[in-house]
Amino acid sequence: MRFQISFNRCGKSNMLPMDYQYYLSAWIYKVLFNADKEFAQFLHQTGYSGSSKNFKLFNYSPLIFEQYVLWKERALFEIKSDAIKVKVSFQLGEAAEKFIIGLFNQQIAYIGNKFNGIELRVNHIERIPDLQVSKTQSYRALSPVVISVIDPSTNYARYASPADEEYSKWIKNNLINKFNSIPHNTNQIIDFEMDFILKSNPRSKLVTIKPDSEQASKIRGYLFDFELTAPIYIHNLIQSVGFGEKNSMGFGWCEIGIKEK
């Protein structure tokens, strides 16, 4: 279930850290926490149980703003637009639509750190109509897709590239574990037919989580276009919770049918 949240910028500050994903995720958790403390704490601390990892079954897009200046040397966006949007998705039943809309409507968000950030007010939220998907779909990753695997030569985790020979297998395993972690899902799966085709040269992107803190960490993901042949329920899963790992931190937001101009 996808929603589009529209904001008006309401503060004087217009400088936004380039690595803002953590702050946006923290705001979403805060809104959930204020509405249902037990649910938000469960999402943040535990997540839904998969076979080997816990999954926090929501995702969000990059912020959408049309007018900005990039100060690359300072790792900042100077936001010129007053109107800003973000898309969010949840793995929830149909009955939750009004709950989510009421939860986020008129909320105030501060996205940033103590030095730079923007203050936003939600002025509208609407559900995005579900797309009618087929077994074969074209996608574009609008935020980096993350897959981590253990390197047998070092026994340490590394971030995989879509160009890796086994990338399709790792993506499939992630989707299986994610699908099986859905609460009250009695239709567990152990395998499905899937064909992953990389349709563009992947672009590596390194994102800092919790920047300017002792807990700062760097995550590498990739931006790319791809074609996926899989059961309909897998495409619906991607629309609800994202593609790859760390979706609740804003990674793996993918859109269907975006073509190169």
N, C-alpha and C positions, 0 to 999 in steps of 0.2 A: 504494500500500500504506500503510494508516493504522494507527497504534499509539496506545494510551493509556498514558501513563506516570503512575504514582501515586507521590507523594512523601510523606514525613513530615518536618515541620519539625523540625530537630534542633539548631539554635542558639538563643541567647538573643534575638538581634535579631529584631524583627518589623516593621520599617519597610522598605517596598519602594518604590523610585522609580516614579512613574506611568509614565515612559518607560523601561520595563525591557526592551524588545524586543532592543536591542543586546546586553545582558548574557545573555539567554537564547540568542540566536543564537551568541554567543561560546562558551557552554558546550557547545552541540551540536557546534560545530567542534572544541572541545577533545577531546570524547569520540571523535569520528571520527579526530582527529589521533593520539591515543594508540594507536588500533587499527591505523591504516593511514596513516602520515604522507604518503605520496605521494598517496593518494586525497583526504585532507582538504586538502592544499595545492592540489591541482587544483581542488577545489570552491571554495576561498576565493579563489584568485588568478586563476583562469581561468574555471571553469564549463564548461558544455557549449556548443558553438559553434552559434549560430543565424545567421540571415542578416545581422542588423545588431547584435545584442547577444549577450552571453553569459548563459546561464541556469544557475542553480544549482538543480538539480531536487529541492528539498525545501521543505517548508512546515511551519508549526506554528501552533497556535491560541493565543489568549490564555490565560494561566494561569487555572485554575478554582479559586476559593476562595469558600466560602459566607459566612464571617463576616469582616467588615472594616469599618474606618472610613476614610473618605476625608478627608485633610487637603489640601484643594484649594490653599490658600494656600502650602503647603510642597511641593506636587506629590508627595505621598507617600500610599501605602496603609499603614494600620496593620492588619497581618494578625492576625486572631483565631483563624483555623482552624489546626489542626495538620496536617490532610490537604489536600494541594494536588495538582491534576492538570494535565496538558497533553496535547494530542494532537499527534502529529507524523506527517508523511507523506513518503514517498520514492518516486521513480520507479525501482523496482528489480524484478528478477525474483522469482518465487516462492521460489527457492532461498535468498534473502537473509533470509527471515523469522527463522530461528533465529539468524542472525548478528546481526541488529539487536537481538533480545531479549537475547542474551548480552552485547552491547556496552554496553547502557545499564543492565542490572540491577545494583543495589547501588552505582551511582555516586553520588558526592557532588557537589552543585552549589551554588555561591554565586552568587546572582542579585542584582546590585546594584553600587554603586560603593564607594569607600573610606569613605564616610560613612554610607551606609544600604544595607542589603541583607538577604537571608534565606538561611540555609543549609538545604539540603534533601538528603535521602537517598532514592534510588529504592528503594521496597519492592516494586514490582510493575510489570511491563510486559506488555501483551497486545496481540495484533493485533485490530483492529476488523474485523469481517466486512465484506466488500465488499458494497456496496449494488447491488441490481438496478435499473438505471436505464432510463428510456425516453427517447425523443428530446426530449420536452418535460418539463422539470423546474423546480420552484420552488426558489429558493435564498434564503438569508440570509447576508450578509457579516458575520461575527463579528469580523473585524479589517478595517481600512480597505483598500479596493481602490484601487490606485495605477495611473494611466495618465499618462505624461508625453509631451507633443508639442511640436514646435517652433512657436512663434508667428511667422508670417511677417512680422508688423508690427515685431517687435523682433529676430527671429532668435535668441531665447532660449527655453529650454524652460519650459513651464508645466505645472502639474498639472491635468488635465482633470476636469470634473464629469460625472457620468452624465447630466445634463440637456443636455449639449452635443449638437448635431445629429449629429456624426460619431463619437460615442462608440462606437457599435456597430461601426463600421469599424475603429476603433483597437483595440478588444477582439479582434476577429477576427484582425487582423494579429499581435497579440501571441500568440494561441493557435496560429496557423500557425507562427510562428517557434519557439515553444516545442516544439511537436510535432516539428518537423523537426530540433530539436537533440538529440533522444533518441539516445544512442549505439546503433549497430548497427541503427538504424531504416531499413529499405530502402523503406518506403512513404511517401515524401515527398509532401506535399500543397502545392498552390498556391492552393486555394480550397475552400470548402464552403458549403452552404446553412445560414444561421443567422438566427435571429430573436431579438433581445434586447428584452425589455419591462421597463421600470422599474416596480416595483409599490409603491414607497413614496417619500416625500420623502427625498432623500439628505441625510445629516448629515455635514458636513465635520469632519475631525479632523486636527490638526497634531501630528505625532510628532517628537520630537527624537532623532536617532541620535548615539551617542557624547556624551551630555550631560556637562557639566562637563569638557570637553576642548577643545583648540584645533581639533580636527577635527569639532566638533559641526556638524550640519546638520539642517535641518528638512524633513520630507516630508509632503505633504498627500495624504490619501486620503479615501475616502467610505464610509460605512456605509449600506447600503440592501438592500431585498428586490428580487428580480428573477426573471423567468421566462426561461428559455433553451431555444430549440429548436435542436438541433444533432445531428450524428451521435453515436452512443453512445461512440465513442472519444474525443470531445472532453469529454464528461461524465466519463469515466474519467480523463482528463488533469487536469481540474480537481480531482478527488478526490485525485490523487497529488501535484500540484505547486502547486495554488492558482490563483487568478484574478487577472489583471492582472500588474503588475510587482513586483519586490523581494520575492518570496515567501520567499527564504531569510532575510529580516529580519523575517518574521512578518506580512507584509501579504497580504491576499487570501485568508484562510482562510474558506471558505464551507461551510455545511451545507445539505443537501437537506431540503426538506419542513417547515421550521420555520414555524409559523403564528402570527399575532398572537393573543394571548389575549383 
